[in-house]
Amino acid sequence: MAFNPLTERGIPIDKQLRNWSQLNMTPYDPDTVDPYTRCRIITMNGIEVESILNAHQFARHTDNPEVKAKLAFTRRIEQQQQKAVNWLLSGKESTLELTLGYEQVAIDLTAFLARNEPDPYIKQTLDFGLLEDFDHLYRY
């Protein structure tokens, strides 16, 4: 049975605060983990970081104190979630290995988008971006 986030009931936001022991996640072992597990963690980390940046920009551009207060609480929860995901990355990996992982994620996501893009101009743009990502991977 597949996970459908639209049918699942979420955890109430006031129950999502974590203490340090709950944030302390065991990182993966780079010698035994599937490479796509690492890619998924890098992707999730990027999504969490973008979420925090988006909420930060939203808070900067609103004057409503109630909205700012709710956003601040939500940003705290998202910050903890991002920490938990980020700490899944192994400290055993070198900077180069982690950079190669980020490039692998960029290539896989761009290739998926290009394969499924119906607009020929946007597909051409994605294909060009894919070449650039391959160039980065080659140069690293």
N, C-alpha and C positions, 0 to 999 in steps of 0.2 A: 504494500500500500504506500503510495507516494505522499509526501508531505505537502499539504496545500496551506500556505500561510493565510489565505483568505477565509478558511473555514475554522482555523484554530483560534481559541480564545487566548488573548495575551495575558501577561502577568501585569497586575496593576502597577502603575509607575511608582507609587510610594513603597512598594515591596521590592523594587529593583536595586536599591542601594546595597553595595557590597562592602564587606570589611577587607582588610589586607589579605587575610588567609583565603578568602574566596576569590580574590583577584590573582593570587599566586598560582598560575597555571604551570603545568609541567610542559616544557618545550619538547618539540619533536626531536627525534634522533636523526640527524641528516644521513647517517649511514644505512638506516633501515626503512625510512619513511618513503612512501610513494611520491615521486616528483610532483604529481598533481595535487597531493595534499598540501605541499608547500605553496603551490600556485594558488590554491583556494585560500590559504591563510593570508597570503600577500594581497589577494583581491579583496578579501573581507576587511583587511586593515585599511586599504585604500578607500573603500566605501565608508568605513567609520570615520576616517579623517575628513573626507568630503562632507559628511553629514555634520560634523562639528563645525567646519568652516562655514557651511551654509547657515547653520543656526546662529553662529556668531555674527555673520553679515546681517541676518534678519533682525537680530537684537539691536544692532547699531542703527538700523533704519526705522525703528518704531519708537513712538513716544508714549505708548500706553504702558503704565507701570505694571498692570496685571499681566499683560502679555510678556513683558520683560522678566517678571518673576517666574512665570511658568517656563519660559525659555531657559532661564538660568538653571532651574531644577532639571529640565530635560537635558541640557548640555552637560551637567554633572554626571547624569546616568550614562550618556553617550561617551563621555570621557572615560568612565570606568570600563565600559564595554570595549572601547578602543584599546585600552591598556591590556585587558585580558586577552584580546586577540593578538596584539603586538607581542606580548610575552610568550606566545606560542612559538615564535620564531627562535631558532636555535642560536645560542651564543657560540657554539662550536664552529659555525660557518664563518669563513673569511668574508671581508667586504666584497671581494670579487665574486664569491659564490652567491651571496645575497643579491648582488647587482645582476648576475646572470639569471637569477630567479625572477627578478622584476622584468627583465627583458623577455623572458619566456612568457610571462603573463601578458605583456604588451602584444607580443606576436600572436598568441593564442586568441586573445580577445579581438584584436583587429582582424585576424583571419576569419573568425566566426562572423563578425559584423559584415565584412566584405562578401562572404559567401551568401549571406541572407539579405543583402541590400538590393531592393528592386530598381532603384533609381541608378541608371548607368553612370551619371556624373559623380554621384556620391560614392558608388562602388570604385570608380577610377581614383578618387581621392583617397579612399581607404587602402586601395592597392599601393598607392604611392607611399602612404604612411607605413604600410607593411614593409616595403623595401627599405625605408629608413630604419625601421626597427631591426630588420635583418642586418643592416649595415652596422648598427650599434652592437648587436650581438657578435658579429664577426670581429669588430675592432676590440671588444673586451677580451 
